[in-house]
Structures are given as C-alpha cells and as structure tokens.
C-alpha cells in the first residue's frame, strides 16, 4: 500500500512520552472533558489515537470495551487504563484522579454559589445555550464511535436493536449489555469474521500513523498478570474503603448522614452498570426519595451542572453531597460550607475508588486477552450496543431541550436552531468542544436577554 492510499504509512512512531508530559495532558483533559462520557471518549480518541498517537485504534477500543462492562464512569476508567498502561500504577492513579479533581473543585464552588446566592438570569441564559450544545456533542460522539465500531451489517443490527430495546422497550442497560455479550460470544464461535476489532496496525489503517502503544507492541512487564499483584491491589483497595468507613462510623455513627452517604455511594458504584446515565435514576431514588438529602428540583439543577461542567457526568454526586451536607447543617450552622465540601469529597471518594480497583486489578487480565477472539467478540458486540444507547441519549437530550415542558408544551425553535448550529460546527467544520460550548452559551445568553 502506498502513501497516497495510506497517509499514516509515511509517519514515524511518536517519541516516548514521559510521566510529566502525560501528567500535563491528563490535567488539561480534566478541565476540557465536556459532553458526558460519550463526549469525553470522543475527546480522548481524537487526542490519544488521532493526534498524539499514544495508543492505537485497536488497543483503545479494547480498553474501552472493558470499561464499558464495568460499573462506574467508563470515560474516567478509560483514562485510568491508558495512564496505567503507559506509566504503571501511578500513571493510572494520576490519569484517573486528574479526570475528577478539577470537576470536584468546580462543583464545590458552583454548589455553594447555587445555595448561597440562588439562580441568576445570566446563569439561566448561559445554561439555555449550553444544553443544545451538549445534545450536539453526544450526537457527534455517537457518530464518531459508530463510524469506527460498526464495521459490518451485523454490528449495525446490534446497535439498532439496542436503540429499540432502550428507547421503545425501556429495557435496563445491564440486560442490553448481557444480550449483546451473548450475541458476541455466539458470533465469535460461528461467525468470527463479523466480530473482529480490525486488522493489524489499526491506527495506521485509519490513517493516523503508527502509535506509541501499537497493535504489535508487547505487553509491558507491569501489565502482565501476576496473582500476587492482584491480591495486593485488592487488599489495598479494601483498606482504602474500610478505613474511612470505620472512621465515619466511629465519629458520626452508622446512621449518621456522612456514613450513610459513604455506604450509599459505595453501592451506587458497585451495583449500577452502564455509566452515569444508568446510575442517575438510582441516585435520584436514594438521595431524593429515601434519604431526603436534596429536593427533586435541586436534583434537576444538579444534573444541569453535571452536563455543563467538565469531568464525568456522575460528578453530580458531588453536588448531591454538598447540598445534603450544607442544607442539613451536618457540622453545625457555623460550618455550612465545610459540611458541604466534606460531604462532596466523601461521596466522590466512595464513588470512584472502585473504578481504580477495577482497572488496576483487572487490567492485566484484559491485556492478556487482546488477541483472544472468545473474549474480544463479546466486547465488540457490546461496543456496538453502546452506540445505540448513546444515540438514544442524544434523542433524550434533544427531547428535553426542544420541548422543555414535555410533548404537550410548545416547541422551542431557538434551542433546535442552536443544536443544529452546534452539530454543524462539530461535524462539518470540526470545531473543538470548548469552542462550541462557549459559542453556544453566549448565543443562549444573548437570546435570553433579547427576550
């Protein structure tokens, strides 16, 4: 194949990436990772596979497939996985933590402003413009991932079936994942050519050039499975959960709000699959209806903040914790901010700790299965199913943005136009996510003030 038909063939592999160079990238990613998990995965694909070529297409998709089947935020887990693969345990911890910490600090500040000063017209105007942009970002992510994952009619059919299952039949996401995995397992046995991740040197085939971690790059020593290493990771993870829980129970009692927050969000992290969008109904039911840490209206406002700030959408749990700690005055009336900040930090710790354990413990097992079709075929099918779920999410967002009062209410033509402009900017003119969000926010503010 010549260079004219394969532009990536003429490129040399990128230079070795140092720890601090990667640290700078993960820090930047923590501040620009808008758009929920779909948008964040698209950003990482653009930066790590296409532009920087730190990891090949196949290695990226293999890691993504694993993260998709785990409970917890898949985009943060993917960053942790790639950071771990590149720079060992500390690389994974840094990548995963920096994906979360900027969002935590920002949400603590915004939650305090929300409770202490209320909603201002300017903020409402900015949110009016941001929501259509988020809808377009999710739509772009479905397009980007689908164009690479749906390689044949069988995978397209799986994506279509998952869309119908979640949109029309309202089946739970875990059931859709299990169904796709079963189809992939059967397909890997009886039609393996339909469930391949792709040929050799996936990045070069896609025209990006050879990657630092390419398809043929040997698994590094730290990423090879060892029973002793697995036992050590599990023991440390259990200690990092048990010690804070014991401290909370000793100081506030098992029924204390701080302790119950830790326990509730541990269950949310372990028992809910499908990322933030599958977790949110569980969080709403527990935090609003059962515990009363915040009201339904406050939860909706928190979702808007989660959609329009960087970091995982599940970071809305920080808002939930802050509002609960602040409004319930858990540390007394003179320490409202401190109570809110402590609660936000605690729920973030218990929500994300399992994700680090899953990656650091399971990563070596996943790396050992890169060329095992019996393992990759189910994950390939799951990725196809997730494309359909993301498409449903884009439709869900569009419905709530264009008909803010429901089907019986008026159609918001201005929001629809803003969504269209954002989609054109992203898909046709390839503008960056930050540019589109800022531009849409300013247009939304102008429309709100003009009205």
Secondary structure, 3 states (H helix, E strand, C coil): CCCCCCHHHHCCCCCCCCHHHHHHHHHHHHHHCCCHHHHHHHHHHHHHHHHCCCECHHHHHHHHHHHHCCECCHHHHHHHHHHHHHHHHHHHHHHHHHHHHHHHHHHHHHHHHHHHHCCCHHHHHHHHHHHHHHHHHHHHHHHHHHHHHCCCHHHHHHHHHHHHHHHCCCCCHHHHHHHHHHHHHHHHHHCHHHHCCCCCCHHHHCCCCCCCECCCCCCCHHHCCCHHHHHHHHHHHHHHHHHHHHHHHHHHCCCCHHHHHHHHHHHHHHHCECCHHHHHHHHHHHHHHHCCCCCHHHHHHHHHHHHHCCCCHHHHHHHHHHHHHHHCCCCCCCCHHHHHHHHHHHHHHHHHHHHHHHHHHHHHHHHCCCCCHHHHHHHHHHHHHHHHHHHHHHHHHHHHHHCCCCCCCCCCHHHHHHHHHHHHHHHCCCCCHHHHHHHHHHHHHHHHHHC
